[in-house]
Amino acid sequence: MLTLRRTVLAALLAGAATLVGAAAPPPAEAVAIIYRDIGFRGPALTLTGPEPDLALRWPVRSIRVQRGVWELCARPNYRGLCTRYEASERSIPSAREYTQSARPVPADDAD
């Protein structure tokens, strides 16, 4: 009986592994670099995935979008005023609050 359970378990795990392997490949990694100063200058931070709490002590004044669409939010956990960037922006208005979270926008939600 124990051998039968192990055989069934092995078959289930093999089936699950096949399903996982058959899933669509993830999209190309989203990449953006945020800068403290206008014109892609000053301290910078490279983003490659969701950052729910950047804890930046400086305002983001420019962004270089290398891949993907990015959402920058004024508060942690993607709250507050959020703005999407599909392309690099040399000058983000200074009136904006400090950016406290950032994340790539899924391709199916970028429209």
N, C-alpha and C positions, 0 to 999 in steps of 0.2 A: 504494500500500500504506500509506503514511504517513497519507493522508487517511482510509482505512478505519479505522486504529487510533484516530485522533482522534475519529472518529464513534462508534465503539464505546465509547471512554473517556467521551465526553460523555454517551452514553446511560446508561452505568453510573452516572456521577455524578448525573445527573438522577433516576435511580431511587432512589439512596441518599438524596438530598435529599427525595424524596417520602416515603420511609419514615420519616426523621427527623421531618418535618413532621407525619406521621400519628400519632406517638407521643402518649400521653396527656399532658395538661398536668401540670406539677408541682403538688403540693399547695400550698395557701396557705403562705406562708413562716412557719415556726415562729419565735416570738419569746418570749424570757424575759429578765427583768432580775434579776440576783443582787445582793444587798446584804450589806455587812459586818455590819450591826446588825439586831437583831430589829425587827419592825414596819416593814420597808421603809425603813430609815434608813441614813445613813452613805454611804461610798463605794459606787458601784454600777457594774455593767458590763452593757451590753445585749448579749444573745446572739441571733444570727440564723442561725447555722449551727454545724456541728461545730467544736469548739475542743479539739484534742488536748493542748494544753499552755497552760493559762491563766496559769501563773507568778504566781498571786496570792500576796500576802504577808499576806493576812488571811483569816479563816475566813468562809465563807458562812453567815449566820445567818437569812436570809429570801430567798424567791424569789417574784417576781411572774410567773406564767405568763400571757402574753397570748394565745398561740396555740400549739397543739400539745401534745405530751407531751415532757418533757425528762428526760434522765438525767444526773445529776451523779456524778462518780467521784472517789475520794480520790487516785488516782495519775494521772500523765500517760498518754495513749493509752488511756483508758477502762478502766484496770485498778484493782485494789483494790476496796473496797466501793463499789458503785454503787447509787444510789437514784433511782427514777423519780418525777416530779412531774407530775400531770395538772392540778393547780390551784395557785393561789397558796398559799404557806405563810408565815404571819407569823413563825413561830418554829421554826427548825431546831435540834434539840438541840445544845448546845455540846460534847457529848462526841465529836462526829464529827471526823474528821480534816479538814484543809484540803481544799477542793475543788481539784483540779488539772486536771480535764478535764470537758467538758460537750458533750452532743450532743442534737439532736432525735431522737426515736424515730420510725422510719417508721410510718405509719398502720397498715400490716398487721401490725406487731409490737407495737403499743401495748396490745393486749388482755391 
